[in-house]
Amino acid sequence: MSRRSEVIKSYAVPVKAPKDLIDAYLEVKRKALEAVIAYVSYSKGKARLRLKAEERREIRSELLKDWPYASHYIDSAINSVIGLVKGWIKLYNRGKAKRPPEITRRMVYIKSTLFRIKENKLIIRIVARRRYLEVDLSRFDYLPRDYDSIGGLLLTDDRLYITFKRSSEPKEVRGWSAFDVNEANVTEARDGFGVIRYDLRELYHIHRVYEEKRRRMQALRRTHPKRSRRLMEKYGRRERNRARDFLHKLTTGIVRELAALNYGIILEDLSGIKERTARRGRASRRIRRRLSKWDARTLQSMLAYKARWLSLPVRFVNPAYSSRTCPVCSAPLKAYRGRLMRCEGCGLIIDRDEAAALNLRMRGARGSPERGGSTEMCPREAYVHK
Ligand SMILES: [Zn+2]
């Protein structure tokens, strides 16, 4: 069984996109949708798409008639429309489709046949042999250099989303590091280094600032509903971007150290995320819980894909009772004082986050760190950031 897998990283770079192409693409996608949807048939309340290859070719040549741009855009428009209609049919057949599908996003999917890389410049074909959009990747120092290939691109009015691919195979490591994430801090149990703490107060502060902004927005909602909604969306975007920047810095630093040590990463399997007991604070409980969940997941996935990018193995373990089990003798821990827990078996007094990180470390790779373990890997989708 090969454990080789493809790791992807997605980045956005600012561009001034050709507006005419984006307009035309939106229009042609709408036409394609109209054409494809004519081949949806209904019987006994179920929808089905019957589109033969030659009918598809007909749609294609019809759309190509007054299309001045490279013809690949038409193929990508038809493909994406077929995907959209198929997705809609699934919903419809389950009784979940509220409205017919619509094309609203000003976004062009650019297949790999439409661009090439030359001396670190991305050259995107707009009109065959005549017009190109050139993006100099070397201008953006945050972009990875150690990729194998570039996948599809997404172009919006002001941004180009680039997906970098790298095939990686987890290598043998010399040790492991386990991470326990909660809303106030990240606690790491690193072989040979003991417990390391990372403060998340800055992240908490970012959320508080925007919480405050949102609250002030409440008044505006009654008098200017449209403007308030637009501002809310803008604040939401900025808040996520700032939080993401913070998390990127933190995780890049951690993974760089682990790569130098040649250590693997052990993370909590959050697929059945446990509700962390939130600490008291002024921000509303609901929003705080939602954000801390988002933060925790984002942080975890950043650690995971950055580690995989560098071929470090990543393991996910069940976090159940990790902060309520003694890492020395496995007896139950009872609340002692503040964040401290006391072991009923051996009397050990330990911080609950430290206990959790140490337990995760043991669950992730049993035996001596040198020998590693044989816990199976749990493949996860790479985290994509924009
Ligand atoms: Zn104990």
Boltz pocket constraint, residues with backbone or C-beta under 6 A from the ligand:
constraints:
  - pocket:
      binder: B
      contacts: [[A, 326], [A, 327], [A, 328], [A, 329], [A, 330], [A, 331], [A, 343], [A, 344], [A, 345], [A, 346], [A, 347], [A, 348]]
      max_distance: 6.0
